[in-house]
Amino acid sequence: MLVEGRDKFQKDPVANLIDLENREVSVAALHDRDLYELEMEKIFAKGWLMLGHDSEIPNVGDYVVRLMGEDQVIVARHSDNTVHVSLNVCPHRAMHICISDSGNARAHKCIYHGWAFRPDGSFIGAPIEKEQMHGTIKPKSELGLKKARCQVYGGLIFATWGGEEAMTLEEWMGDMKFYYDMLFKRTDRGLEVLGPPQRLTIDANWKTAGEQSACDGFHTLTLHQSLLDRGAMVGEAGTEHEKAPAMYGVNLSANGHSLRCIPADTSWSLMAKNPQKDLTDEQRLELMPPPGITKELLPQVKKNLTPEQLHVFAKAPPVVGGMFPNVNMLFIFSPFPDGTLGSALVLHTINPKGPDHFEWVTFFFGEKDASPEYKDMMRQAAAQGTGTSGVIEQDDSDTWPHMSESSRGVIGRTETLKYQAILGENRPADWPNKAKVYAGFSKDDCQWEWWVQYHKMMTA
């Protein structure tokens, strides 16, 4: 039955699931096992996936174990200081080589039969060398761990099984790289992780969190009502932004990736309660640097970014969004209960663990050149707002299991997810000609583009 089911999807993997004309997706897409297996092949085995940050493995021999779909991989720093991503499967009898989440090892030795491998994945040998326990049919050069194509961008470690013939990471990002550079390559030494990532398993299909990561601003009005109730996101009284201040801004998308840019004027109204008008870009940046940037770091930002990027930073910096298929990011101002303003730089990865579960991984970041005191503040703000038990993520993680449960019902799965509130491309006159731009009230545009990219890869 499994083969017959997969044959059906191989012929037309999204048949009766995505209605491109009416912008609807069948709820059944959140549950089908055959579809899930094909997603692992067509999306997670072909696309570029973010696995971590090079500051997690600063020394030769350092490694972490991560997921590419449901494949475990070893992310390790080799003796020449390069980063390598290797399949965590011993080519002898399929045992996991690394059975710890992280550590330091100049050689990775399988506990089953003792085959050993270097951090770059190359084969060292098996016990009792004179007996050639690795056999004589294949030379040692062919017995290394399967290697993924790896690239470090702004400290972030990406990998793909696509091979050299597949698109580059820059092509994968497309025009969104212009904006991602503003988050990950804005200072001289870049970001660093603030401690190990938090992890939990959520009983939901990975796509529930994936599509929300594509700039779903709508849910902030209701799901995050508690933030509005306590005054954390309330606009200036008597303005059109009073009830939904952060809903007005500029959304961006390309290749399924997305970012949501909130005007600096709105941030002043929300947080500082001191809106400023008619300022130059430099004056705006001096008055309120983007989240995670101190005034001491501003000279580095001005040096590393182009005038176009600095204009976006000053007018409406990117604050939330994602990378297709499974990264969610938040570079946000985060108010503390005492009314002071903090910053949180957070990335989540959404790692599938079957059609009904995914692993939600949370990374906290800070600029390497920020002071220890500022980093401590950022870690505290990130944990309070966007950590595993943070006030924001407690709301989000409550909805995804409900959606997935609905997809298991005979009648529930006949419903559709609707993305019909479309603003349309609407680029401000002074905005860079990069990516699709939707200026105004945040609607379904970016989320629908996420599904368009999903459809493209599933039918490729």
N, C-alpha and C positions, 0 to 999 in steps of 0.2 A: 504493500500500500504506500509506503514512503516513497519508493521509486516512482510509482505512478503519479503521486502528488507532486513530486519535484519536477517530473516531466511536464506537467501542466504549467508550472511556473516558468520553466526554462523556455517554453514556447512563447509565453506572454506573461512575464513576471508580475505585472500590475493589472492584469485583466480584471475588469469590474471593480477595481480598488481605487483608482484615481480618475476623477472626471476633470480633465484639464479645462474644458469649456466652462463648466459651472463652478470650478474651484472647490471641489468637494473630495474628501478622502473617506473611504469606507472604514468604519470602526473595526471591521474584521482585520484590517492591516495591523492592528495592535495585538493580535493573538496568534495568527496562523504559524504553525511550526515550520511548514515547508517554505513559506515566505522568509521566515527568520534565517533558515539555513542558507538561502540564496543571498540574503543581505550580507552574511558573513563572507561569502565569496565575491560578490560584486562591489560591495562598498568597503568593508573592513579589510579585505585582502587586496584591494586595489588603490584605495585613497591614502592620503598622508594623514597620520594620526599623531597627536601630541602625547608624548609619554612621560615627560617630566622636565626638569631643568638641570643644566650642567652644574649648578652650584650644589646639587644633591650629591654629586660624585666628584669632589674637587681634587682628589688624590689618585695617583696611579693605583689601579687595583680596586678602587671603589666601584660598587655596583648596586643597582636596585632592580627588582623584578617587577615588571609591568605587564599590561595586557594589550594585545592588538586583536580586537574581537575577543575570541575565547582562547587565543594562542598566548601562552606565557612567553615573555621574552626577557633576556638579560640585557640590561643597559649598563655598559661597563666602560671604564677609562683604561685604555691600553698604555703600554710603556712609553709610547711616543706621544702621549697626552691626547690622542684622538679618542672620540667616543664611538663605540660600536654597539649595534643591536643584533643579538643572536637569539634564535629560537631556543627556548629552555627545554629542549627535548634531546636526550642522548641518542645519537644515531645508532647505538648498539641495540638497546632494547626499549627505547622510548621512555625511560625514566626521566623525571625532572632533574636537571643538573644542580640547580640552586634550589634549595628547599627553605631558605630564609628570605625574608622580604628585602633585606639590604645587608651590606657588609663590605669587607675588603678581602680580596683574594688575588694573589698573583697567578693562581691556577684554580680552575673550577673542576672538582673531582666528583664524579658520579658515585654515590654511596652503594649502588647496586653491584657493579662489576669493576669500578675503579678507573674507567676511562677518564682522562684528564684533558682539559682544554685551557688555552690562554684567554685573557680578557677579550681579545679580538675574535674569539670563536675558533681559532685554529687548533687542530688536534696535536696534543703532546705525545700521548702514548697510553698503553694499557699496562697493568702490572705484569711482572715477569717478562721483561723486554726480550730476553733471549728466546722465549717460547713464541713470540709474535702472537700474543693473544688477540690482536686486532685482525688476524688473518693475513693471507698473502695475496688475495684477489685484488684488493684496492690499496693504492699507496696512501700513506698518512695524509698527503695533501688533499685527498678526496674524502676524508673522514671527519672533517670539522663540522661545527654546528652550522645549520642553515642561517645565512645572513640576510637581514633586511637592509634595504637602502636607507641610509641615515643622513640627516642634515641638522645642524644646530643653527637656529635662527634667533637672534636676540637672546641667547641663552636657553631658549626652549628647544627641547630635543624632539624631533619629528622622525618618523620612519614609515616606510611603505614596503609591501611585498611586490610592488608593481614592476620592479626591475629598471634597468637603465633606459629601456625603450619607453617607459611611462613618462608622463609630464613631470617637469621639475616642481619643486616646492613653490617657487615663484609663480609658475604658471597655475598651480593649484590655487594659490591665494588670489591671483588676478589683481584687479584694481584695489582690492581690500588691503593689499600689502602697504599701500600708501598710508593708510590709517593705522594699521597694526604697528608700523614703524614708530608712530607717535606714542605708542604704549610700551613697546618692548626695546626700542633702540633710541631712546630720547636722551640718555645720559651717557657719560664716558664709559662707565664700567657696568651699566645696566642693572638688572634686578638680581635678587637672590631670594631663595626660599627662606621663610621664617619658621623653621622647624619642619618635621616630617609631615606628609599629608595626612589628613583625616579621611577615614574610609567607613562606609556603611553600605549595606545591601538593602535596596528598596524593592518591594514586591510590585513591580510595574514593568511594562515594556519600555525599552530604551528610547523609543521615538517620542513618548509622552514628554520627557524632559528635553529631548533633542529639538523638537519643534518649538517648545517654549523659549529655548535659548536664542531663537532667531527673533529677538526684539519684540516679544509679546508684552507690550505696554498696557494692554487693556486690563489684564488681571490685577494690576496694581490698584485699580479703583475699588475692587471688591475683596479679593483674596487678602490683600495687604491693608485692609481697612483699619486695622489696629494701629498702623503707623500714622495714618491720617488722624485717627482719634486722639493720639497722644501728641499731635502737633509736629511730627517729624517731616511731613510733606505737605504742609498747608501753604497755599499761595497768598499773595497780597490781597487783602480784603477789597472788594469792589471791582476786581479785574476779572477778565475772562478766564484767568488761570486759577482763580480762587479755589474751585472745587477739584480741578484736575491739572495742577501746575506742571507736573513732569510729563504729561501727555502731549505737550506741545514741544516740538523740536525738529530734528533732522534724522531720519533713519536712512541707512545705507545698506546695500546688498550687492554681492557679486559671487557667482559660483556657489550659491547656497550659504556663503558666509554673511555675517551681518554685524552692524554696530548701530547703537542708538546714541545720538549726540544731544545733550541737554544744554540749551542756551545758558551762558554764564549769568545773564540777568535773572533767569529762573532760579539758579543755584543761590544767588545772593538773596533772592526773595524767600527761598525755602529755608536757608540755613543762617545766613548772616543777618537777615531782616534789614538789609541796608542796600537796596538796589542802586546801581550806579548807571548813569546814562552818558552818552556822547564821549566815551573814552577811546583812546587809541588802543591798538592791540597790545602794545607794550605796557600801557597803564593798566589794562585789564589783567594781564598776567602778573604784574607786580601786586595788584590789589588782592587777587585771589588766584594763586597758582592752581593748576589742575590737581586732582586727587593724587596724593603720594609725592608731590613735588614741593619742596620747601623753597623759600626765597633764596637760600644759599645755593640751591641746585639750578636755579633759573639760568645762570650763564651757560651751563652745560646744555640745557634744553635749547637755548637760542643758537648754540654752536652746531648742534647735531640735527636740527630740523630745518627744513626749507621755509622760506617766507609763507608759502601756501599752507604748509602744515602748522606754522605758528599762528596763522590767521584762524584756522579751524580751532586750534587749542584755545585761543583767546575768545572766540565768538561762541562756540558750542563744542566743547571737548567730548570725545567718545567716552561713554561711561559704562554701558552694558552691551552685551551682544554675544556672538559665538562664532566658532569655526565649524563648518560642516565636516564630519557628521555629528561629532560628540563632544564639543568643547563649549562651555559656558564661561563668560568672563564678566567681572564686575570691577571697574575702577571708579569707586564711588566715594563721595563724602558720607561719613557715617556719624550722626550725632550721638553723643553720650547722654545718659539720663540727666546729668547735671547741666545740660545745655551747651557744653563745649563741643567743638567740631573736630572730628577725627577723619582719617582716610583709611580705606580698605582696598587693597589690590588682591583680587581673588580669581583663581581659575578653578573650574570644576571639569572633570572628565566623566563621561557617561559610558561605562564599560558594560556591554551586554553580557548577561549570564543566563541565557535562555530567553524564550519569548516573554516570560512573565517576571523576570528579575533583572536588575542591573546594579552594578557597583558605582556608587556616587563618591568620587574622590575629590577632596578639597585641598588646594594649595594656597597658602598665604605667601605674599611677596612684599618686599620693600626694596627701595633703591639701595644698592651697595654703599653708596657714599652718604646716605642719610645717617644721622647720629644714632647711637644705640637707644637713646631715650625715645626718639621718634619712631624707630622700628618697634619698640615695645608698645607704644601707643597704637601703631598700625595693627600689630598682632591682636591686641585687645579689641580694637574696633572690628576687625575682621571676624574674630570668634563670636563676638556679641551679635553681629548682624547676619553673617553669611556662613558661619561655621555649621557643623553638624547639628548643633542645638541652637543655632542662631534664630533670631526672631523672624528673619526673612525666609530662611530655608525650612523652618518648621511649617510655614504656610504652604510653600511649594510642594514639599514632599508629601503632603496630605492629599493632594489632588490626583497625583499620577496613579496610585494604586486603584482609586475609584474608576478612573478612565479605563484601566486595564481590566478591571473586574467586569465593567460593562461589556467589553469585547468578547467575553466568554459566554454571554447569554445568547440563546438562539435568536431572540428578537432584538436584543441590544446590538448585536453585530450588524444588523441591517440598517442601523442609523449611519449618518455621515458626519465627519468633522468639516465644518464650513469656514471658508476663508473668503468671504464675499464682501467684506468691508474694505474696499480698495481705494486708497488715496490717489494712486497713480504717480508717475515720476513728476517731480516738481522741484527743479534745482534752483536755489537762490542765485541771483545774478553774480554775487561775489563768492560763490562756492566753487572749489576746484572741480575740474572735469574728470572726476574719478568715481567709478562705480555708479550704480543706479541710486538716485537720490530722491527721497520722499520727504519734503519739508511741510510741516503742518501738524495736525493732530495724528498721533500714531495709530495706524490701523493694521490690516492683515498683510500688507505687501511683503515684508521680509519673511514672515512665516510661510507665505505661499511660495516664495522663491526657494525656501528650504525644500519644500516638497517637489518643486520643479527640478531641482538638482537631484533629489532622491530618484525621481522618475527617470531622469537622464541616465544615471548610473545603473539603475536596475534594468533598463532596456538597452543598454549599450551592447 
